[in-house]
């Protein structure tokens, strides 16, 4: 298909959208209240272009949230979550998620305060929750995890505990190491898995 | 001490504040976007009086949140949380909290979307988290719960799981019964307690 002016415009629009989101992720984490103007300048576009893509600050923040979600999903995939014992895979997945999320502490705090409906919030996290669900489901099938509680609940509980660990850590109530240990132990307990110490020695 | 005009004014102010909060709890749960005027009318005060107590809608909603927190704390105290096995006491406490919170589904959803700092949110919930902490601490001392994870973490995890159960229930992803069962089972697993079936037969 020959390139057309319309296709060029669409490609340009995609590039400026990506540049704006890159700039927003960087700037808003360092300075959560930075203005659209600063973001535009860093992205090398006009303020008007920022508003053309994101009519409100809230819409920009939601797009930033989706972008961080994608980044977390990619970090999860890089841990090869379908390999090895499910308990180990889940712990790798949680570590990778936490490491990615902890790159943006101030930004995620800002995003979590956005007025989003619970259903929308649930849907926005589906790239992550689906991956967690796949690992837990695999562990149920191999008998590593017990299957008496509904899968959806176990996924929701795992996510909540991961958020709790991040909050305790960010508020300075627990060290990173304490929070990580508490999270791992608690998730494995809820899943009815062997204690972490034994996790790696379990066969598939 | 003889009554003075100033004391009268303070007593009047307390009464109108209470009337406004009563009205706000009722009205905002039925119609979360109801205006300050409707709340004033129901409370039998002027709009001006509402604004004198609560300069912004956000401040009114936070005061409503604190009031619901007090109501939950009173419901917890009514379950006599220091009596009997700690696991039973904790489950009674969670039931009472959920029953109280479920009276205000729409309002709590609105409140949870308020832009409040994590530390402020943590502090606002202290009447509830302190009570949960006391029961868990008692269970650790009697040996019902294991004490390898920090108390603060166990309290935070319990609260998160209770929120998760409410969300699953309110989103229609679980029935009340399923959510209650999943919550009880999960909390007792994290605490390292015996499964619920055996909970009531454990001695102190």
Interface residues (C-beta under 8 A of the other chain):
Chain A: X109 X113 X114 X115 X116 X117 X118 X119 X122 X148 X149 X150 X152 X153 X156 X157 X160 X161 X163 X164 X167 X168 X170 X171 X173 X174 X178 X179 X182 X185 X186 X189 X190 X192
Chain B: X109 X113 X114 X115 X116 X117 X118 X119 X122 X148 X149 X150 X152 X153 X156 X157 X160 X161 X163 X164 X167 X168 X170 X171 X173 X174 X178 X179 X182 X185 X186 X189 X190 X192
